[in-house]
Amino acid sequence: MKHIFLIFLLSILGNIAFAQESQQLDTIYANEKMNLALFFPTNIRQGIVGANNFVFSYNRERAQPLGLLKATKGKQSNLLVVTTDGKVYSYIIKYADSLKELNRFVSFSESIGHEHQREPLVIRDTIQLDSNMVVHKQYPKTFLEKSSTAILKQSERKNISKRKDGMSLAIKNLVYYEDLVFMQFEIKNESGIDFDIDYLKVALVIGNEKRRASYQSVPLKPQYVYKMPEKTRHAETSRFVYVLPKFTLGDNEKLELRLKELKGNREMILRRRL
């Protein structure tokens, strides 16, 4: 049985990830002799050109990532493409007698925004008890940075913590968005000695580490790290965000954090159900 908890956390208006006005549009060249093939990262839902001397064709009956651009001599125009995931791509298009490229593979980073980006962005905190992990897709750095900033400003929704020898390691927020997990950490140092951070590792674990035959650990590598300090001094509190690939915990799985001191012997291990 699945238990899903939805927490509506934050609204960030149109500037959360993209600002078309601040971006320089790429120019694409086409002619009537060759097809310029454009391969988008997701399937095309709609493609529009601004002048009738350009033609952009794509499969309207069965969505595919491939679009073909052709042109006859005339004034320059623009191409606007919306993919099935709502991302918007915009280009200046010009006629050229000869083409330097016949195939172009479009990346997620070329998107100028989302078709609903002016609406409030709702991020849902979703936890399912059946074991599952989703491979992440590419996201622009500006999106990850601004989302992480917003999460640090949110009130704390969780307080999963471990204390040891005057040190405290805690998870303060956990936010699921599409195939990402934004995890906010807090390190508090009341030990009397500065703590130089070697690493903070995150993993899904099952079984008992002392019984190696039944113990399994699956590392979760952060895709983006925001404001993680190199050191937490005595009497200081550090807060930062990891952006991880989406995961859910099975019945016998736990989330494990390992915080290790650089050039020291101190180590904290936090192992909990969420």
Summary of the structure (lengths in Angstrom):
residues: 274
radius of gyration: 23.8
end to end distance: 16.3
largest distance: 74.7
contacts: 788
relative contact order: 0.16
helix: 9%
strand: 45%
